[in-house]
Amino acid sequence: MTILSKGANVPVVASAVRAVLDWSAGSGVPDVDASALLLTRGGRVRSDEDFVFYNQPRHASGAVSHVGKRPGSDSLDVHLGALGPDVERVALCASADGGTFGQVPGLCLRLLDSASGAELARFDIAAATETALVGGELYRRDGGWKFRAVGQGYASGLAGLATDFGISVDEEQPAAGSGSRPVTVPNPAPAPSPDASPVHAGGGSRPRLTKGEENLPMEMRERLSLRKQQVLVSLSKHGVPELRARVVLVLDASGSMGGLYRRGTVAGVTERMVAVAAQLDDDGEMQAWTFASNPARLPDLAVGDLPEWLRLHVRVGQTYGFGRRKPPRGLVPGQIDMRAVGIQNEEQKVIAEVRAFVRAHPVPDPTLVLFFSDGGVHRNQEIEQELRAAAEEPVFWQFVGLGSSQYGVLERFDTMPGRRVDNVGFFAVDDIERISDQELYDRVLSEFPSWLRAARQAGILR
């Protein structure tokens, strides 16, 4: 059995599995219901039949069914071999009836082999004000199936969660004190027309106009506009559409990242994160660092400079090799000599440098650090020391793994005691280019709002 941290994944070799939600039931503890969504590659349901929950307990194909529940446990059966070829993912969800998940102790998602009953994986879920969440997901990869621990929460309940995946839900208001669940049989939401104007989330909130975006090439400008809307949707799910924050980008430039730089993956990730800064940051700019053996601060990334910034500054580390350390030819002002950055993983150095920058340049808003790496973490003690100390600072560290190898202490911070607030988020993806923008923003921003609430309560933020 594998114990997973948030964002981690494991292969699933069983042809049929049972997903079991467990919690400690008791007086004053909300009831919990399990549900599942069968999703296409685009992250949407095909019809209302792809939502399996208490009012619709069995999928028409028989591939997914709601087993039933007992006090402190609810289960779903998934026959992986019976899923049609257009089903790429099965989202394993939960909703809290009569309260929030912060009132539900001992919440965990276990994955069992249906044939043997053996426990394949376990994910202990931490939540606060959310009333619905995606606990985990089964997804296709290289001809097989894998299971990922997700832990993405929704403050808008099961109806909000279902709507996010393409279902419009008929809601009924329960009688006072009845305890009945406020969701009936869903109806499929129509796919939006490609020419339709976007629906603005958050009660009329709109994406922010960012200085310099009018200078971008037309295709890049259109992508940015749509992505800012998707960032706003993600923020609205957590009830913080007007959130403001300073955004800092950190890019791993170690030797193992070479392929991701050559394929344009890192440039693509950077462009996608610009939308986060454009929506959150008052000046629409990101401070940026690159690192390997040593950190190096890059020029600030302004939206209007994006194409040239990507060309000049998204580069992998290098070695000096033999002989004298001659300056490289062709460096332009502000461009980093990547030989000084090196090729090894020393995350603790760049974490310390970013912390020093935040202390030296205080701002009224909190700071969100978006930290991308492909793993190879080995300075576990030093990294832990830096991030534990950073828990008292107005900074949230969101780590994103570009693969699934050796993330060390970063995978354990969600369950690591001894901090007044959990200031670290982590998830890893096998291939970030296959993750839709909306899913990526949902995951990147999933823990930041709950940290904000906790940091304010602790007096870390004002």
Helices and strands as residue ranges (DSSP letters): E 2-4, E 9-12, E 16-22, E 31-39, G 48-50, E 51-52, E 64-70, E 73-79, G 80-82, E 89-97, G 101-103, E 108-113, E 119-124, E 132-141, E 144-154, H 157-164, E 167-169, E 186-188, H 201-204, G 213-215, H 218-237, E 246-252, G 255-257, H 258-262, H 265-280, E 285-291, E 295-302, G 303-305, H 306-313, H 338-341, H 347-360, E 367-373, H 380-390, E 395-402, G 408-415, E 424-429, G 432-434, H 437-444, H 448-457
